[in-house]
Amino acid sequence: MITLNILPSILVPLVGLVFPAVAMVSLFFHVQKNKIF
């Protein structure tokens, strides 16, 4: 199956970009909600 071979090459950059972005956004909203700064 071709999709099974191409899936990691798509999934790895996607996770590498999306996961830090989601972590940054959630941390940003967490800080905004608590008004630490």
N, C-alpha and C positions, 0 to 999 in steps of 0.2 A: 504494500500500500504506500502510495506516494505521500499522502497526508501525514502518515505516521513518521516518515523520515523528515518532513519539512516542519513538523510541529515544534520540536525543540528549538530550531533556529529562529522561530517566531516567538516562542514562549519566553525564552531566556531574556532577550532585550526588552520584551514587554514587561516582565516582572521586574527587571532591573531598573526600568524607568518609572513604571506605574507605582510600584510599592513604596519607593522613597517619596514620590509625589504625594501619595495618600497619607503617608506618615507625617510629612511636613504640614499638609493642610489640616490634619486632625490635631497636630500639636499646636498649630497656629490658632485654631478655634478654641482649643482647650485653654490657651494662654489668654485669649480675648475674653473668654467666659469668666475666668477667675481674676482677670485684671491684675496680673502679677507685676507687669511693667507699668 
